């Protein structure tokens, strides 16, 4: 089933991680009983993705992006009535903009440089009988350029979701994420939750991706080759909004940047008996857009971004 702990990065537009699991899909009762004996479980995860250089459809210019990911999560042993967890998540994005273009002109030079985000997410899952789960989580985050004002880079939000396990192979649910945004209205995102394994070799799930890769309002179709190997195709919509620093032209000083798009990917995963996992992800991001605002959140410029391919490598260890 879905992973137990929250993870987020800047703002993935929907649930940052899987919080609504009952027993793991395809697992055994003995494995669940053994896991319940452990007091605390930890997950260490990290990754890197390169988004290759692409042009802007409008206004001229272009961009390439390197992204790093990291997270540490822990959860308490499942109880009869509840579970608890907490995670700390980081993402760094390094943007390389081509000179010229509408976005650069509005910003008086480079729109932005390196952007960092940090999120802490405590969560609790309440169990109602053998089938129902109600999950709540608090999201407290910071997102901005390296020298941006910390107090002006904070966001606050939460998640509430409910799921019903029709069987060990089929969980269905719904929830909502509510969060503030920097110089923007509060964001409310409903989402359907699904984790379905109609046969041993196939799985359809919202949250089966790499541990450190931000989750979102997406879906994966997964070919389960064995307990150790799987291949998947998936996609989702992502939204990042962050505070700019005070350097550069006055128009963009202390302003806000937005980077959104829809990555579609192929994923190959290898798992080890020690709790380790390695994921190779390759895909293309489409329907992308970038925007720069002034310090009050008023738009200075917006550009469409042409589709750009990306490659990523992720690793995690559960212990």
N, C-alpha and C positions, 0 to 999 in steps of 0.2 A: 504494500500500500504506500501511501505518501509518506515522505520523511517527516520526522517528528518536530523539527525545529524551524524557527523563522530564519530566513536570510534575505537581505535586501541590498540594493545598491543604488545610490542616488534616489531613484524612484522607479522601480519596475512597475509598469501599469497593470497591477493586479496583485495577487497574493505572492509575496516574495519567496515563500517556501511552502512545503506541504506540512500542514498541522493536523490533519484530520484522520490520521491512520488508525485502523484497528490492528489486527495482526497483519504482518507483511504478506503480500500476495505471493502465492506459491510457497510460503513457508510452512513449517510444521508446528503442531502444538508443543512438541518437546523443545523446539528452538525458542518459542515464545516463553516457555516456562523457565528455561535457562537464562534468557535475557532478563526476566523479571527478578531474578535473584541478585543481579548486580545493583549496587547502590546508585551509581552515576555512570552514564555513558558519555563519551566525548567524541567529537568529530573535528579533525583538523583538515582544512581544505585550502587549495590555492589553484590559480590558473593564469593563463595569459592568452590574449586574443589579438590578432592584427587585422585591422580593417584596411584593405589596400586603397591606394590613392584613387579618388574618383572626382569627377567634375560636378559643379553645380549646374542644374538645368537652367537656372535663371540668374542673370546678373554677373556671370563670369566667376572665375576662381575655382578652387577645388580644395579637397581635404583628405588626409589619411589619419587614422587613429590607432594608437596602441593602448591596450587595456590590460591592467593587472587586477587580480581578484584574490581575496583572502578572507577566511572566516574561521572562527573557533566557536563551537557549540557544545552545550552540555544539557543533559536532561536527567531527571531523577527516575528511579525505578518505577514502572507503572504500578499504581495502586488500584484497588477495586473501584474507587470512585473518581480518581483524577490522575493526571500526570502534569509535571511542570518542566519547563525548559527555559533556556536563555541563550542568545547567540550574539556575537560581536562580529560585524561584517565590514569589510573595507573594499573600496574600488578606487583605482587610480586610472585616469584617462589622459593620455598625452596627445594633443592635437597638433598636426602639422598642416597649416593653411597655406595655400598658394597665394602669392601676392596679387592684389587687385580684386575687383569684383564688388558687388553691391554690399555684401556683408562687411568686408574690410573697410570700404569707404564710410559706411555708417558708424563703424567703431573707431574710425580714425587710425587704422592700422590693423594689427592682428586682432581678431575678435576676442579670443582667449587662448590660453596656453594649457598648462597642466591643471586638471581638476581632480580633487580628492573628495571622497565621501566616506562617512563613518556612521554606522547605525547600530544601536543596541536594541534588542527585541526580546523582552521577557514574555513568556506565554504560559497558558494553563489550559488543559483539556479536561473536560468533565464528562464522565461516562454515565449514561442512563440505560441500564440493562446491557444486553449483549450487542445491541445494534446501533444505538444512537450515540453520537459524540457531539459536544458543543465546545468549540475552541475559541479562546480570546487571546489577543496579543496586543502589546503596546509597542509602538514604533517611535523611537526618538533618534533623529538623524541630523547630520551636518553635511552640507554639500557646497563646495566652492573652490575657487582657485586657491593656490597655496597661500597667498597673502591676503585673502579676503577676510572681512570682519567676521569673526566667529559668531557673535551674537546675531548678526543679520543673515546667517547661513543655516539656521536651525529650522527643522520641520518636526511636527508632532502628529501622530495618528494612531490608528488602531485597526484591528481586524476582528470580526465576529463571523463565525461560520458554523454550520451544522451539517453533519453527514450521517447517512444511514447505510449500514452494511447489510445488503440483502443476502450475501454469502461471503465466504473468504475471497471469492473471485470478483465480486462486484460491489463497489461502494459508490454512492451517488450523493451529492450534496450541493449546497449553495451557501454563499456568504457575501460579505461586503467589506471593502477596505475604504476607510475614510482618513484623509490626511490633509494637513495644511500644505500650501505651496508658497515658495518665495515670491512675494509681490504678485500673488494670483489668488483667485477664489479657491475655496476648499474643494478638493477632489473626492468624488464618491464613485467607487468602481464596484458594481456587482459582478459576480462570477459564478458560473456553473462549475462544480467540482465533479470529476469522474476518475475512477480507477477501475478498469474492467479487464478481466482476463478470461475471455470466452473459451480459450483452449491453452494448452501448455506452451505453445509456440508464439502466441500473439497477446499483446497487451496494449490497451489504449488508456493513456494517463495524462493528467495535467502536470505531474510533478515527479518525473522519473529521471530528470537530467542530472548533470554534474552537481556536486554538493556546493561548490563555490560560484556556480554560474547563476545569476539572478533569475528567479522564477518570474512568471508573469501570466497574463491572460492568454495562454497558448495551449497547445495540445501536441502530443507525440504518439505516433503509431510505431510500435516496437516489435521487432522480430527477436524473440528470446531463443537464441541458438542453444544455450546451455545455462547452467547456474553461473558460469564464469563469463560468458560472452553474449553480447546483444548488439543489434543494429537498429537504428531508429531514424525516422524522418519527422521533423516537427517545425513549429513556427510560433511566433507570438508578437505582440506589439510592445515596444519599450518606450519609455518617456523619462528623460533626465532634465532636471531644471536645477540651476546652481548659481550661487552668488559670484560675481566678478570682483577682482581686486580694484584698488584705487589707482593703478598705473595706467598709462596710456592717455588717450584723449579724454577730455572732460565729459563728452557725451556718453561714454561707456563706463566711466569710473564708478565703481560700486554698483554696477548694473546687474543684469541677470542674463544668463545664457540658457538656451533650450536646445536639446538634441533628441530627436525622436525618429522612430522608424520601425520596420517590421523585418527582423531577421528570420530567414528560413534556412534550415540546416539539415545535414546528415550527421549522425553521431555513431561512433563505434566505441564500445565500452569493454574493458577487461577487468574482472574482479579477482582478487586473491583470497585465499582462505584466512589470511592474517587480518582481514578487514580493510585491506587496501583496494583502491579503485583508480583506474586511469581512463580518461575519456579523450578522444580525438574528435573535434567538431569542425566541420567545413560547411560553408553555406554562402548565401548572398543576402544582403540587406536591401529591401525595397521600400518604396513609399516613405522615403526619409525627408526630413525637413530640419533646418537649423534656423535659429532666431536669436537676435540680440536686442535686449531692452535696456532702457536707462534705469537709474536707481529707483525710480518710482514705479517701474513695471510697464512703462509705455513703450510700445514697439518702435524700434529704430529701423530694423530691416529683417526680412524673412526670405530664405531661399530654399528651393527644392533641390534635393541631392540625388544624383543619378545612382542607380543600383551599384553596389560595390561588394565584391567577394570578401570573405574573411576566413581565417583559420584560427583554431584555438586548441590548446592543450590544457587539461585539468587533471588534478590528482587529489585524492583524499584518503584519510585513514580513520576508521572507526575503532575505538578501543574502550 
